Amino acid sequence: MILSQPYIVEETNDFAVVFKPPKMHSAMLKQKGGGTLIEWYSAQSPPVFDLMHRLDFETHGLVLLAKTIKSFEFFKALQDRGEFIKEYSAICANAVRANSVSVKGFPPPPDIGRLDPSPEKPLTIESYFRPYGPGRKLVRPVISDGKKHKEIAMDKGGFYKTEITGIDGNVFTVRIRRGFRHQIRCHFCWIGFPILNDPLYNQALVEPDQNLALRAHALFFIDPLSGKQQEYRIESLSK
């Protein structure tokens, strides 16, 4: 079951962990109106300084908000060091790898080898990204040095990395440390495991009135006050 309304999971003087439902923007976009997650939280429990990350409009799950400039700078430093971890569960449209070479705009998929990842030995999908399609609404992975495409997004000069840490049938557990727009959705389509009910990267297999099967179900970060490692979770997606 996916809730249709946001709610506060945890709140301190420095930060808040908030659930974002599907089909809600994390923050204001130039072409959109109100009704965002950050506006909802500001009305419930001000003040708030800024979001530490965003979820796609279709994606649901946990989002971290910094409530002060000091905590924002602290979390930003964690992000820069790769010490702020977001864990997702994704239900893929198929349990057997499909052919993704035919998807327009994608380079040949990487050789991912055996599908037996673990948290200790994750299966890592990595690439740069570029905007793609009408209105630049989509992204595509890029694996070259960027000479062919003018607009290349890089993660501190390197690849964005999607770490698959577990597979149970067609349910994948994924971790990212820094992310780009549609990163997990695009990477999964690229390797032949498009996510169920993805209206952008899996249009052929979208069930009416069903939500994108991608949930940010856990956050891992250091508490700025206590200095202790914190873990916040909601239930992950299941078969």
DAURLIN-V938576 format. One record per run of one state. SS is the DSSP state (H for helix, E for strand, - for the rest). FROM is the first residue (numbers start at 1). TO is the last residue. If there is no record, write none. Layout:
BEGIN
ss:SS from:FROM to:TO
ss:SS from:FROM to:TO
END
This chain:
BEGIN
ss:- from:1 to:6
ss:E from:7 to:11
ss:- from:12 to:14
ss:E from:15 to:20
ss:- from:21 to:36
ss:H from:37 to:44
ss:- from:45 to:49
ss:E from:50 to:51
ss:- from:52 to:59
ss:E from:60 to:66
ss:- from:67 to:68
ss:H from:69 to:80
ss:- from:81 to:84
ss:E from:85 to:92
ss:- from:93 to:122
ss:E from:123 to:132
ss:- from:133 to:133
ss:H from:134 to:136
ss:- from:137 to:137
ss:E from:138 to:142
ss:- from:143 to:152
ss:E from:153 to:153
ss:- from:154 to:154
ss:E from:155 to:155
ss:- from:156 to:157
ss:E from:158 to:158
ss:- from:159 to:159
ss:E from:160 to:168
ss:- from:169 to:170
ss:E from:171 to:176
ss:- from:177 to:182
ss:H from:183 to:190
ss:- from:191 to:194
ss:E from:195 to:195
ss:- from:196 to:202
ss:H from:203 to:205
ss:- from:206 to:213
ss:E from:214 to:222
ss:- from:223 to:228
ss:E from:229 to:233
ss:- from:234 to:239
END
